[in-house]
Amino acid sequence: MKELYTGKLYWPVTLNDTREYPPLRDNKKVQVAVIGGGMSGAICAAELVKSGLSTVLLERGQVAGGSTSANTGLLQFCNDIMLCDLIDQIGERDAQTFYKACKVAVESLEKTASSLSVDVGFKRRSSLYYASTEQELPKLKKEYAALKACGFDVEFWSPEQIESHFPFRKSGAIVTHGDAEINPFQFVNGVADAAANAGLDIHENTDIIAHDTLPSGLHVLRTAEGFEIEAEHVVYAVGYEPEELKGRLIKANLNRSFVIVTEIQKNLQSWHEHCLVWETARPYLYMRTTLDGRVIVGGLDEETEQPIHSDKVRRKHSEKLLDQLKALFPQLQAPVEFEWSATFGESRDNLPFIGADPTWSNVYYCLGYGGNGTVYSMIAAGLLGCLIHGETHPLVDIIKLERPSLTSV
Ligand SMILES: Cc1cc2nc3c(=O)[nH]c(=O)nc-3n(C[C@H](O)[C@H](O)[C@H](O)COP(=O)(O)OP(=O)(O)OC[C@H]3O[C@@H](n4cnc5c(N)ncnc54)[C@H](O)[C@@H]3O)c2cc1C
């Protein structure tokens, strides 16, 4: 199993009791087989079952045990690529369509979270997106204009407005309304549990090691234990493991990122409305609070895929993240309790890889690369559902694997 993170994760300690699913122990025939039981696979499989398709979810480890448990749980409609840059990249109509779909996906995530019988820490939040330097201010203003023109509920804050709401001053910031936060581990476990109750067949400890196509067009997946799944459609939701895609081309960069979670803070009242906080620099620093009063800080991305093994080196990164937190919120003095480093995937044009394989019939990809991975997973669930049911979807050409914006990068 690929090592996707090292260190001490926070989310798994927030859920004592996770449902276990048996490994596959016989051959199966289904309409759809979804490979990968993380955020993407679970949401997709749940939606496919809801739409009436017999679906099996196959996970080589545990549900939510991959990058999903290293996810920091920010749900934002603004992307790693600013709307104004996306407009330059793919044109105004497509860029606006994509950004609006991200906003709708946050709303769908809220609906899904509230339909579950367990609390998964979903909370509506606004985001503060500040200019990292004075030089970035004109760009930030351009982005504000683009977001406004697209109809989003956004404000532009002056240094004085920022200072009156937070204990720091920046040269400007966009405040977006309509974002949210979630506990990704509880959410994916909750989604899987509800979907299993609704008929989704889930198998953990089931590694798919081969995929063939019969002359009839049916797909046959083979597990490491030698069992076979015959499926009309196959969805790859294998996260940051492009090596699982049997050589299918996805133009992605795999980096590593760092996260700290502090002990419970005493002075969180200085954090205006528990906003999500991030910045214009790339890679960016980002922060959020948790429902039990901690702070999560992430960033310091490095251009290497392997998570850090040395506790000492990881600790150095944690100290840097903690210093950056204290530089913004000097009164927050609680030490770090959890810290991890994790592989993080980004596509080269900053859009996710979602859609059908251009040359392999009835094979689909659900790869939400980028900081908005969860939002992309929700988009994928709707889009792939449409494709499998033979319908079209407004985002198909924007995020398909063979899109023009990927050929030039
Ligand atoms: C540090 C960090 C912070 C992040 N923060 C955010 C955030 O704030 N907001 C956000 O939206 N996104 C965030 N993301 C991105 C988000 O975590 C990912 O987009 C999301 O977890 C990906 O889910 P996934 O299901 O695609 O991948 P995973 O959770 O990794 O699931 C893929 C699963 O596929 C399984 N698998 C692979 N190959 C096989 C096989 N052959 N057979 C069976 N199973 C297989 C793996 O075991 C794994 O469990 C963050 C990511 C990182 C690393």
The ligand as an SDF file (V2000), in Angstrom:
LIG
                    3D

 53 58  0  0  0  0  0  0  0  0999 V2000
   -2.6510   17.6810    3.5840 C   0  0  0  0  0  0  0  0  0  0  0  0
   -3.8910   17.7040    2.7480 C   0  0  0  0  0  0  0  0  0  0  0  0
   -4.8750   18.6380    2.9930 C   0  0  0  0  0  0  0  0  0  0  0  0
   -6.0050   18.6670    2.2000 C   0  0  0  0  0  0  0  0  0  0  0  0
   -6.9730   19.5690    2.5070 N   0  0  0  0  0  0  0  0  0  0  0  0
   -8.1060   19.6040    1.7850 C   0  0  0  0  0  0  0  0  0  0  0  0
   -9.1440   20.4920    2.1390 C   0  0  0  0  0  0  0  0  0  0  0  0
   -9.0310   21.2600    3.0850 O   0  0  0  0  0  0  0  0  0  0  0  0
  -10.2610   20.4770    1.3940 N   0  0  0  0  0  0  0  0  0  0  0  0
  -10.4240   19.6170    0.3390 C   0  0  0  0  0  0  0  0  0  0  0  0
  -11.4640   19.6530   -0.3140 O   0  0  0  0  0  0  0  0  0  0  0  0
   -9.4510   18.7580   -0.0240 N   0  0  0  0  0  0  0  0  0  0  0  0
   -8.2970   18.7370    0.6890 C   0  0  0  0  0  0  0  0  0  0  0  0
   -7.3180   17.8500    0.3640 N   0  0  0  0  0  0  0  0  0  0  0  0
   -7.4980   17.0080   -0.7880 C   0  0  0  0  0  0  0  0  0  0  0  0
   -8.2690   15.7760   -0.3870 C   0  0  0  0  0  0  0  0  0  0  0  0
   -7.6780   15.1440    0.7020 O   0  0  0  0  0  0  0  0  0  0  0  0
   -8.2640   14.8100   -1.4780 C   0  0  0  0  0  0  0  0  0  0  0  0
   -8.7640   15.4080   -2.6330 O   0  0  0  0  0  0  0  0  0  0  0  0
   -9.1800   13.6700   -1.1270 C   0  0  0  0  0  0  0  0  0  0  0  0
   -8.8510   13.1140    0.0790 O   0  0  0  0  0  0  0  0  0  0  0  0
   -8.9910   12.6560   -2.1080 C   0  0  0  0  0  0  0  0  0  0  0  0
   -9.8780   11.6340   -1.8190 O   0  0  0  0  0  0  0  0  0  0  0  0
   -9.7490   10.4060   -2.7260 P   0  0  0  0  0  0  0  0  0  0  0  0
  -10.8780    9.5370   -2.4410 O   0  0  0  0  0  0  0  0  0  0  0  0
   -9.5570   10.8600   -4.1270 O   0  0  0  0  0  0  0  0  0  0  0  0
   -8.3550    9.7690   -2.2820 O   0  0  0  0  0  0  0  0  0  0  0  0
   -8.0540    8.7890   -1.0530 P   0  0  0  0  0  0  0  0  0  0  0  0
   -8.6930    9.2360    0.1920 O   0  0  0  0  0  0  0  0  0  0  0  0
   -6.5700    8.5870   -1.0220 O   0  0  0  0  0  0  0  0  0  0  0  0
   -8.7680    7.4600   -1.4890 O   0  0  0  0  0  0  0  0  0  0  0  0
   -8.2780    6.6450   -2.5490 C   0  0  0  0  0  0  0  0  0  0  0  0
   -8.3880    5.2270   -2.0700 C   0  0  0  0  0  0  0  0  0  0  0  0
   -8.1360    4.3460   -3.1630 O   0  0  0  0  0  0  0  0  0  0  0  0
   -7.6000    3.1750   -2.6190 C   0  0  0  0  0  0  0  0  0  0  0  0
   -6.9780    2.4180   -3.7170 N   0  0  0  0  0  0  0  0  0  0  0  0
   -5.9960    2.8360   -4.5480 C   0  0  0  0  0  0  0  0  0  0  0  0
   -5.6920    1.8680   -5.4360 N   0  0  0  0  0  0  0  0  0  0  0  0
   -6.5160    0.8170   -5.1700 C   0  0  0  0  0  0  0  0  0  0  0  0
   -6.6820   -0.4780   -5.7330 C   0  0  0  0  0  0  0  0  0  0  0  0
   -5.9380   -0.8900   -6.7740 N   0  0  0  0  0  0  0  0  0  0  0  0
   -7.6160   -1.3170   -5.2080 N   0  0  0  0  0  0  0  0  0  0  0  0
   -8.3720   -0.9210   -4.1680 C   0  0  0  0  0  0  0  0  0  0  0  0
   -8.2580    0.3190   -3.5860 N   0  0  0  0  0  0  0  0  0  0  0  0
   -7.3400    1.1650   -4.0800 C   0  0  0  0  0  0  0  0  0  0  0  0
   -6.6110    3.6780   -1.5810 C   0  0  0  0  0  0  0  0  0  0  0  0
   -6.3110    2.6900   -0.6320 O   0  0  0  0  0  0  0  0  0  0  0  0
   -7.3600    4.8800   -1.0030 C   0  0  0  0  0  0  0  0  0  0  0  0
   -8.0290    4.5700    0.1990 O   0  0  0  0  0  0  0  0  0  0  0  0
   -6.1660   17.7680    1.1340 C   0  0  0  0  0  0  0  0  0  0  0  0
   -5.1780   16.8140    0.8980 C   0  0  0  0  0  0  0  0  0  0  0  0
   -4.0550   16.7710    1.6850 C   0  0  0  0  0  0  0  0  0  0  0  0
   -3.0320   15.7240    1.4310 C   0  0  0  0  0  0  0  0  0  0  0  0
  1  2  1  0
  2  3  1  0
  2 52  2  0
  3  4  2  0
  4  5  1  0
  4 50  1  0
  5  6  2  0
  6  7  1  0
  6 13  1  0
  7  8  2  0
  7  9  1  0
  9 10  1  0
 10 11  2  0
 10 12  1  0
 12 13  2  0
 13 14  1  0
 14 15  1  0
 14 50  1  0
 15 16  1  0
 16 17  1  0
 16 18  1  0
 18 19  1  0
 18 20  1  0
 20 21  1  0
 20 22  1  0
 22 23  1  0
 23 24  1  0
 24 25  2  0
 24 26  1  0
 24 27  1  0
 27 28  1  0
 28 29  2  0
 28 30  1  0
 28 31  1  0
 31 32  1  0
 32 33  1  0
 33 34  1  0
 33 48  1  0
 34 35  1  0
 35 36  1  0
 35 46  1  0
 36 37  1  0
 36 45  1  0
 37 38  2  0
 38 39  1  0
 39 40  1  0
 39 45  2  0
 40 41  1  0
 40 42  2  0
 42 43  1  0
 43 44  2  0
 44 45  1  0
 46 47  1  0
 46 48  1  0
 48 49  1  0
 50 51  2  0
 51 52  1  0
 52 53  1  0
M  END
$$$$
